[in-house]
């Protein structure tokens, strides 16, 4: 059976999938670690979910990404990446502004 794909095509896909999975786990872990190291009252001050809710969301997403093993393109991995990016791009700057004293209030 002739194929037009190079012989190493499957190997490249495996390594790219592994790289994406590791990258998604790193992003989720950074968001979880940052969340756990922040003060709880800061979350209420910026008007977002409480610290416990964010920590639970991020931790559950990491566990589901690891346990279900569907790779970086699985539904739970994509949800975890989305949750981590929302935290890192929305909540983290608010907490940083709050701790710096440069908030909008």
N, C-alpha and C positions, 0 to 999 in steps of 0.2 A: 504494500500500500504506500503510495507516494504522498508525501506531504510537502507543502511549500514552506512550512515553518522550519527555522533552524533547529538543530538537534538540542541545543541548550535552552530552548524556549520555556519548557516546563521548569527548569531549574531557576531561571530568571524570575518567573512568576512566583515560585515558592519564596525566594529571597526577598522580593519586593513585598509580598504579603507579610512576611516576618518583620521586615523593617517598618511597615506601616503599623503593625500590631504593637511593636515596641514603642514607636513614637506616640501612638495613642495612649498607651499605658503611662508613659512618662508625663504627658500633658495632664492626664487625669490625676496622677500622683502628685504633681506639683500643685494643682488646684486643691487637692485634699490636704496636703501639708500646710499650705498657706492658710486654709480655712481653720485648721486645728490650732494654729499659732496665734490667731487673732483674738481680741477680747470680744466677749459675747454681747456687750452693750453697744458696740459699734455697729452691729448689724441692724439693731432697732433704730439707731440714730440716722442711718442712711435710708431707712424705709424699705428694707428687703426682708426676705425670709430670715428666721432666726438662725443662729449658728448651728444648732443641732440639726435643723432641717437640711441645711447645705451640706453638713458633714455626712448625714445619712444618705442623701442623694448621691454624693460623690463616691462614698464608700460602696454603696450597693452597685453602682455602675462599674466600678473597678472589679468587684467580685464577679458580677455577671459576665464581664468581658473575659475574665480569666477562666471561669468555670465552663461557660458554654463553648468556648474555643472555636467560634465561627470566623475568627480572623478579624481584621480591622474593618471589613466591610459588612460585618454582621449587624443586625438591627440594634442589639444592646451596646455594641461598641460605638456605633454612630450616635446613639442617644447619650452615651457617656462622654464622648467627645463634645457634643453639643452642650451638655450641662457644664463641663469643665471650661469650655470657651465662654459661655455666658458668665460663669463665675469670674474668670480671669479678666474678661473685657468689660464687665459691667460692675460687679461687686467690688473687686479688688481696687480699682481706681477710686471708688467712693470711700473705701476704708483707708486708703492712702491719703486722700485729701482730708479725711477726718483726723487722722493722726498727725498730719503736718500742720493742721490749723488753717488750711486754705479752702475749707468747705464753702458751699454756697449759702450757708446760714450765717 
